[in-house]
């Protein structure tokens, strides 16, 4: 009876630099996807909000508050995306200034500073808000379909 060798280990491990590179790549990809979700949600809400005929107009009139709140959540998520980028720039710029002033070839990021920590806050915030807004739109789509299939009562004569 032949024995099969165990499958090879996919990786021998990763260096700290490999992990940092992967985190940078993955967080950039997540940000790109979240930004797309946020912008798409705002555009979809705008389309419903400004519709002037058909089912979209009916939904826009019936669920106006839902649509506005959903768009506001998506815009807040996009604002968090912008704030994360601005804070990341400020952290890097302050470190650059310190390195130039003190003539340092290498310096650690200020992990304890409020600016540095706020990057994580903004990333987490946008990672929650934009999918939440998109989920709200998906629920609204189901409501639209469900309500369009429900027969409307005939007007009393």
N, C-alpha and C positions, 0 to 999 in steps of 0.2 A: 504494500500500500504506500503510495507516494504522499509525502507531507508537503503541504503548501507553506511557503515562507510567508511570514507576516508582511502586510503591506508596508512600503517604506514610509518613514516619518516624513511628512510634507516639508518640514523645515528643521534645520538644526538649531534654530533659535534666532532671535533678533537682537541686534545691538540697540543701545539706547538711541542712537542716531536714526536707525531704521524705524524705530517706533515713532520718533518725533516726525520723521518724514511722512510716515503713513498717516499719523494724526492730522498733519497739515493738509494732505491730499484729501482725506476723508471729510474733514470739517469743511473744506472748500467745496467739495461736491455736495454735501448736505446743504450748505448755504445757497448754492446755485439752485438746487431743487426747491428749497423752501421759498426762495425769491420768486421762482416761477409759479409756485402754488399761490403765493400771496397776490401777485399781480393778476394772475388768472381769476382768482376769486373776486378781486375788486372789479375787474372788467365785466365778469359775469353779473355781479350785483348791479353794476351801472346799467347793463343792458336790460335787466329786469325792471329796474327802477324807472327807466326812461321809455319803456315799451309803450307803444301807442295803439296796439291792436292785438287781438287774439288771446291765446292762453297766457302769454308772457305779460300782457297788460293786466289780465285778471289776477294773476299771481302777484304782480307788482302792487296792485291796489289792496289785495287781501292781506299780504304779508309784508307790507312796507316797513314796519318796525323791525321785523326779523331780518330783512335785507339790509337795512341801515346798520344794525348792530353787527351783523356778519361782516359787512364791509369795513366797519370801524375796527373790528378785531384784526382783520387782515392788514389794514393800514398801520395799526399799532405794531404788528409783527414786522412789517417792513421798516418802521421807525426803529425798532430794536436792532434790525439788521444793519441799518445805517449807523446807529450808536455804537454797535460792536466794532465796526470798521473804524470809526472816529477814535474810539478809545484805544484800539490796537495801535493806531498811528501815534497817538499821544504817548503811549507807553514806550514805543520804539524811539520816538523823537527825544523824549526825556533821557532815555538811556544813552542815545547818541551824544547828546549835549554833555552828559556827565563824563562819558568816555573821552570826549575831546578836551573838556576842561581839565580832567585829571590825567590826561595822556595815558589812558588805559588801553592795552591791546585787546582785552577781554574783560567782560563784566557780567554778573548774573542779572537776570530780570528781577525787578522788585516784586517778588511773589506775594508779599504781605501788603502791598499798597492797594488802596481802594480802587484805583484805576485798573490795575491788573486783574483784580478779582471781579470787577464789573464786566469784564469781557465774557466771563463764564455765565454771569447772570443774564446778559443780553442774548448770548447764544442759546441758553436754556429757554429763555422767554420766547424767542422767535421760533424755537423748535416745538413749542407747545401751541402758541397762538395761531400760526399759519395753518398747521394741520387741523386745528380746532375750527377755524373759519371754513376751511375746505370741507370738513365733515358736516358742518352746518348747511353748506350748499347742497351736499349730497342728500341730506335729510330733506331739505326743501324740494329737491327734484322728485323724491319719492312722494312727498305730499302733493306736489303738482300732478303727478301721474295718478295718484289715488283719487284726488278730488276731480280730475277730469273724467274718470271712469264712473264716478258716482252720478246717477241720474239726478238732474235738477228738477225740483218740483215745478209743475206747470202753474202759471199764474192763474189766480182765481178770476173768473169772468164776472 
